[in-house]
Amino acid sequence: MPPRRTKLSDRSSRHDRAYTKAKHEGFAARAIYKLQEIDQRFKLLKSGARVIDLGCWPGSWMQYTAGKVGPEGRVLGIDLREVTIALPDFCEAIVGDVTEWSPPAGETFDVVLSDMAPHTTGDRHSDQWRSEELCRRAIEIARQALRPGGHLVVKVFQGGAFPELLRELRGAFQEGKAYHAENTRASSTEQYLIGRGLKASASLRAPAPAT
Ligand SMILES: C[S@@+](CC[C@H](N)C(=O)[O-])C[C@H]1O[C@@H](n2cnc3c(N)ncnc32)[C@H](O)[C@@H]1O
């Protein structure tokens, strides 16, 4: 008799395939395929775009983004951990905590990405709460950094504050929706919030410093 296959095992083997594929294709993490899936669906990353990547370590989203924006663009990543992979010179990865960091004043960005995840404790509620706090901070940074019309992608582990975060996103962007990437573990509560077209009225961009 042939072995029985469940939906769950299909999904986890797809996850393992993504890991092997990422290694084979020279990407730093399988997370690359989530961004690729989101970008193909929502068409966010264009040649020449200026992009911030929050929670960028080990660097697969920076690698993908660099390939999309090219040398006319800029990719600025930040993470608690140092990115050690080689990246093109229009990419910059800094070490820092987004709760204490603000985007460079006087620079304007087209897209903010956040794949940030808290160090998980195993306590689902506390992990969700900390993820929601990081998501809230990513929305704030997007409002500080983006030009009006710019876009945001932000990961969040769905918990009690999720409806409020979605409302906040929709208040700041022309279009806001939640998206569950196919390349996600079946057991995960992970969602991506996609905000397209920052409203001018939601911009918190600081004026350029006087020279
Ligand atoms: C899932 S990983 C990101 C993977 C990355 N997108 C890639 O493709 O290589 C989540 C990252 O969020 C970072 N992170 C969590 N809290 C942070 C904070 N307060 N400031 C900066 N980075 C943070 C973690 O250090 C971790 O490296």
The ligand as an ORCA input file, in Angstrom:
! r2SCAN-3c Opt
* xyz 0 1
  C      13.156     36.126     10.788
  S      14.602     37.065     11.072
  C      14.694     38.029      9.616
  C      15.140     37.241      8.409
  C      15.513     38.158      7.248
  N      14.313     38.775      6.680
  C      16.202     37.424      6.125
  O      15.554     37.212      5.106
  O      17.386     37.081      6.242
  C      14.022     38.225     12.275
  C      15.081     39.214     12.743
  O      14.456     40.260     13.504
  C      15.476     40.787     14.326
  N      14.940     41.668     15.375
  C      14.096     41.327     16.398
  N      13.887     42.399     17.200
  C      14.604     43.432     16.683
  C      14.804     44.787     17.083
  N      14.220     45.294     18.204
  N      15.609     45.573     16.325
  C      16.232     45.070     15.227
  N      16.065     43.781     14.795
  C      15.269     42.966     15.516
  C      16.147     39.531     14.888
  O      17.435     39.827     15.381
  C      16.142     38.599     13.677
  O      17.391     38.573     13.030
*
